[in-house]
Amino acid sequence: MRNYLYFLFCTGLLLSCSNNLVFSEYQATQGGGWERDEAMVYSFSAPDTLNQHDLFITIRNNDNYPYSNLFLIASLNFPDGTVVKDTLEYEMAFPDGSWMGKGTGSIKENKLWYKENIVFPFNGVYTLELAQAMRKNGSVSGLETLPGITDVGLEIEKRK
């Protein structure tokens, strides 16, 4: 009995100290490619209006991804109607062509900084819309389908 209680105490201590995650949601792309007109939409309630939080965009890609970087358009909609729109660029591969990110096999996951030290100023529901903004060099129009992106996610962590 004493060993059982010790095990529960240690497990609880490990879980409570290591997890600052307050929101996590992934959405799969259709057929392993991200369509230009397919915005990923994430709705979440403000965790609180006092503490700082970090927001991350998570991207899972496979070997079919043909580029070394990624351009995104992010629109963060606040409960009061304010919209903050950003154009983001992320490196996805090292100069030698090997993928950045974690994972074994053909799928890699990249946890990409989006917003750092953000304090949510209002209670209520926030919405983040993400769209891919990739295009071929010299082309004005974007790619209809961005191959190799399998999942797109949003994670919110309470700042340590």
N, C-alpha and C positions, 0 to 999 in steps of 0.2 A: 504494500500500500504506500509506503514511504517513497519507494522508487517511482511509482506512478504519479504521485503528487509532484515530485521533483521534475519529472519529465514534462508534466503539464505547465509547471512554472517556467521552465526553460523555453518551452515552445512559445508560450505567451509573451515572454520577454523578447525573444527574437522577432516575432511577428510585429509587436508593437513598436520596436525601435527602428525597424528597417523600412517601413512603408509610409511614405509621404504622399502616395498617389491618392488623389481625390476624384479623378475622372479619367476614364479610359474607354475609347470606343474605336473600333476598326470597321471599315467598310471595304468589301471586296469589289474590284473592278469587274466589268463584264468581259469574260473570255480572255483574261490575262492582259488586257490593254485598257488604258484610260482614255475615254472619248473626250474630245475637245469640249463638247456641250454637256458633259456629265460632271456637274459640280457635286462635290462631296459636302454634305451639310451635317453639322454637329450642333445640337442644342443642349445646353446645360444651364443649371441654376448656379448662381454665384455661390462658391463654397462659403465665403464670408466676406465682409467688407472692411476688415481690419488688417488681415495678414497678407503678406506678399506671396505670390505664386509664380511659378514658371510654367509656360505653355510650350509644348513640343508637338511637332508634326512628325508622325512616324510613317515611313515609306518602306514597303516590302517590294523588292524587285528580284527578278530572276535573270538568267544569262541572256534572255532575249532583249534586254534593255540595251539599245544601241548607242547611248550617249554617256559622257563622263560627268555631266552636270544635269541639273533639273531646275526649270523655272516654274514658279507657282504664282498665282494671284490669290491672295488671302483677303477676305472681307469679314471683319469682326463687327457684328451688329450688337449694340448695347440696348438695354431695356428702354432707355429714353429716346431711342431712334437714331442716335449717333452711329455712324459707320466709319470705321478705320480700315482703309484699303491699302495693302502693301503688295509690291512686286518683290518676290524672293528668289534668290539663286542659291543653290546648294551644290557642292561637289559630291559626286556619287562614286568616283573611282580615283585611285591613286595614279600618278604619272605613268607607272608601268602597266596600267590597264586593269589591275586587280581591284575588285570591289571593296569599297569601304563598308562598314557596318558589321553587325554580328550575325552569326549563323553559319552552319555547315551545309555543304551541298550547294545546290543551285539557288537557294533563296537567301537573300541578305536583308536584314532589317536595319534601317538607319533612323536614329532618334535625333531629329533636327531641331535646333533652337528656333522658336517662333517669337515669344515674348518673355522677357526676363524681368523679375521683380515687379510684376503687375499687381496692383491692388484693385480689386473690382469695386468701382465707386457706387454701384447701385445693387440693391437686391433685385432679383428677378431673373428672367431667362435671357441668356446671351446665345447668339448663333454665330458660328464660324462657317463660312463657305470657302472651299478650296477648289481651284480649277487649275489644270495644267496649262502652261503657256509656252510650250516648246514649239519651235519652228526650225526648219532647215536653213542653213546659212544661205543668205541671199533671197530668201522667200519672205514675203510680207505676211501671208496667211499662215496660221498655225497648223500644226499636225492634226489631222482628223482623229487619228488614233495613235496614242503613245504606247508602243508595245513594251512588255516586260514589267510593267507596274501591276502587281497582283493585289495589293491592299494599301489603303491610306487610312491613317488614324490620327487621333488627337489625344494627348495625355496632358493632364494638369496635375502638377505636384505642388504641395505646400512648401514654401521656401524654408530651408533649414536654418 
